[in-house]
Amino acid sequence: MIPARKLRLANEPSPFGSIIGSSEEIQRAITEAWKFARSDYSVIILGETGTGKELFARAIHDASSRAGGPFIVVNCAAIPDNLFEAELFGHEKGSFTGAEKSVAGKAELADGGTLFLDEIAELPLCIQPKLLRFLEDHILERIGERNASKRKLDIRVILATNCDLKKAISNGQLRFDLFHRLGLEISLPSLRDRGHDALELAHHFLKQINLELGSRARFDRSAMEAIPMHSWPGNVRELIKRLRKGALIAEGGRITDADLGIAAEPDMPEAPVLSEKERIRQILLSVKWNKTQAAQILHWSRMTLYRKLRQYQIVK
């Protein structure tokens, strides 16, 4: 049975309230996601590992009229190629060796709600044509199912990847026609590009960790200075991991930059900034100063790129 569509009340908490950060970059992504939630169009969320792609997908679902329906997650990288079609679309009894009963796939379980396909670039090539058709018509076809049994699902599909999709196409990893059917794009910024959001997030997660541990750990000055300057290659996941360790080993409950493992080397205080500046310059050179392409590679808006160019005084 398809769940009734949920009407949102004016005094309900925002579905995006769990996304912490006041930077221009994250607020842009939240604004886009809010707007996309109004429709049933497919959405593709782009961003590095640990930037919160599933968090955004859930928020879009909760902000939509489908909030009363299921939210089904499929990690495309975790399913063996030979099992993927059955996992996603289900199968009929006797359709292959070992199919002793009919089983619904994840797409069918998401009927009336949202299907979230994470790590979409890891989808086997043999399944991509079938996914393309499903994105176009939402008609379910289990393995071994007769044509007369096919039916259209009431479903919204959200996809996510940490890969450069254009590179995946050139590598033969992703079909070109599927790329153009993945839906509306949202690019999530990396933590290193969100300025003092890192410190805001650190305070938020430390409160949670203190509740879990029954502790009262707090940051000292060195930690509060180091957190916004660290490059955070693992994004929010790395931040949480370092905070947990720091809260456990801190002497007297005061977490230092050394406890977090991000103490700056005294002779290289500007390394994170210089590293980003050089990275931007190298990418611009690689695309012959095409700023649109550079922004796409960096997963930034053009406005963010121009702001960084002014900040670091980068000129051709």
N, C-alpha and C positions, 0 to 999 in steps of 0.2 A: 504494500500500500504506500502511495506517495504521501509524505507528510504535508500538512497544510503549510502554506507559506506564512512566514512570521512577519507581523507588522511591528516595526520598532517604535518604542515609546520615547517621547521627548526627554524624559528624565533618566533614561537608561545610560549606564556608563558607556563610553566610547569603545568600540571593538579594537581601536588602535591605542587604547590607553596603556597597554602593556609594552608598547614600543617606546623606549626611553631615548630622549635626545632632543635638543633644541636647535641643532645646527641647520643651516640652510639646506644642506644635502639630504638629510634624513627627513626634514619637513616636506621637501619637494616630493620625495618618494611616497610619503603618507598621503599627501594631497592627491597625487595621481591614483593611488590605490583606492581612496575614498570614491573618486569619480568612476573608476572602473567597476567598483562594486555595484553600481546602479544597474549594470547590464548583465546579460548572460554570456557575453563574448568570452572566448578563451583568453587567458592571460599567461604570458611567459615572464617569469621573474629571473633576472640576471644578477649575478653577484658572486664574489669569492666565497669559499667555504667559511662558514661561521658568521655571515653577515645578517642572518635572520630570514632566509627565504621562506622557510616553513611558517615562521611566525607571521610574516606578511600574508601568506596564503590563507592561514586560519582567520586572520583579521578581515580579509576580503570576504571570506565565506560568512563570517559573523555579521558583517556590515550589510550583507545582501539580503534579499527576500528569501534566500534559501537557508537562513540561519537555523531554522527548525529541522532541517534535513541532515543527513549524515555527511561527515567529512572524512573521506577515505584516502589514506596515504599509501602510495606505491613507490618504493625506492628502486628505481630501474637498475641501479648498479648492483643490487643485492640478489637479483633473481637470475638463475642460470638461463642461457639462451633457449634451451630446449623446453623450458617450462613457462616461458614468458607469456605466450599466447593464452595458455590455459589459465594462468594466474590472472591475467587482465580481463579476458573475455569469458572464461568459464568453459565447461565442456559437458557433453551429453554422455549418458551411460553407454559404455561399449564403443566410444569413439576412438579409443586407442587402448593398447595393452595396459591393464591396471586400472582402467576407468570403470570401477564397479558401480558407481552411482553418478547421477548428474550433479554438478557442482557449479554454483554461481561464481562468476569472476568478480574482481574488485570494481569494475565498471558498473555491473549490475547492482552491487551492494551500495553504490553511491547514488542510485536512482532517487530523484527528488532533492539531491544535495550537490556536493562538489567532489570531484575526483582530482586529487593532487598527485601529479607525476613528477617526482623529484629525480634529479640526475638524468634528464631526458636525453642528453647526448650519449648516454650509455645504452639506449634502446637498441636492441639487435636490428640490423638492417632488414632482415627478413620480416620483421613485424611492422616496420615503418609504413609500408603501403596500407596495411589494414588500419593503423592508427590514423593515417591521413583521411581515409574514408570515414572513420568514426568521428573525427573532428568536424567533418563536413556535414554529416547527416544524423549522427548520434544513434544510428541503428545498430542494435546489438546482434552479433552472430557468434553463438557459442561454437566451439569445435564439435563437428558432427551434427550440427543442427540443420533441420530441413528449412528451406526457404519460407515455407508457410508459418514457421514458428518465430521468425524474426520479428522484433518489435523495436519501436523507437523509445529511447530513454529520455526522461526529463532530467538533464544533467548539465552541470557546468564544469569545464575542465580548466585547471590551473597547472602550469608546468614550471619547472625551475631547472637551472643549470649553472655551474660555475665555469663552464667552458666558453671559449670564443666560438660562437656558432658558425661564423663565416670560415674560420680555420677548420672546423669540423667538417664543413662541406668540402673544402679543398682537399682534406685528408681522406675523403670518401667515407667518413664516419656518419654523416647525416645527409639525407636526401634533400636536394635543392627545393623540390616542390613542398616537402614537409616544413621546411624552414619558413616559407611564406604563409603557412597555415597555423603557425604556433600561437598567434594571437597578439593582443596588445602588449607592448613591452614596458616593464618597469626595471630600471637599473638601480640596484642597491649600492650605496657607497661603502667602501671599506672603512674600518674603524680609524685607520691612520689619516683618512681624509675628512674626519668629522670633528676635528679640533677638540674642544673641551668636553664633547660628548663622552669621551673615554673616562674622564673623571666623574662625570655625572652617573654613568653606568657603574663605575667602580663603587661609588657610595651606595647605589641601589642594590647591587649584588652582595656587598659586604653586610648589609642589614639582613639579607636572607641567610647568609652563611652564619652570622652570629646567632640567628634564631635556631638554625640546625645544630650548631655546636653548643648552644647555651653559653656563648662567650660575649665579650664586650670589646672586641678588637677594633682599633681605629687606625687611621693613617697618620704618620708623622709628616713633617714638612717635606722631607726628601721624597717620599712616595707620591705626594700630591704634585710635586714638581715633575717627577719622572713619568708619571702615567700619561699625561698629554703628549709627552715627547717621544714615547716608545712607538716603534713602527707597527706593532701588533700584526705580524704576518698571519697569525691564526685567528684574528678578529675577536669577536665576543667570546668564542670558545676558549681561546688562549687566555683572555682576561679572567674568566671565571676560574680556570685551572690555576692560574698564578695566585689569585685571591684566596682560594681554598688552602693552598700550601702556606701562603703568607700568614693567614689567620692562625694556623696551627703552630708555626715555628716562631712567631713574633715574641720577643722578650718583653714581658710586662704589658702585653696586649697592644703594643705600639708597632704597627707594620711599617717597616722602612723600605726604601727602594731595593736594598740588598735582599730583604726577605722575599720580595716579588721577583728577584732575579733580573731586574731591569736597571740596575745602577749604572749611571752614565760614566764612561771613562773620562777622567779629568782632563786629558789632553784632546778630547774630541766632543766637546759639549754641543756642537752644532751638527753632529753626524746625521740625525734623522732628517733635518731640514735639507741639508745638502744632498742627501740620498734621494729625496723626493724631487728636488730641483733637477738633478742629473737624470733621473728616470723620465721626467717630462720632456727634457731636451732630447734624450735619445729616441723617444717615441716620435716626437715631431720630426726628427731627422729621418727616421725610418719610413714615414709616410709623406716625405717631402713637404712638410709644414702644412699638410691638409688638416686643419683644426677640427673639422667634423669627424674625420677618421680617428684622430688622436683622442678626442673625447669619448668615442665609442670604445676604443681599446682600454681606456682608463676607467670605463663605466661611470663617466661623469656627464653632466649636462654641459653644453657649450658655455653657459654662464659661469659654471664652476671653473672650467678650464681657463677662461679669460681672467677670472679673479686670481687664479694661481699664477698666470703669466705676469700679471701686474705685481703680485706679491713678491715673486722672485726676480722681477725685472728681466724676464726672458724675451729676447727679441731675435728676429731672424738675422 
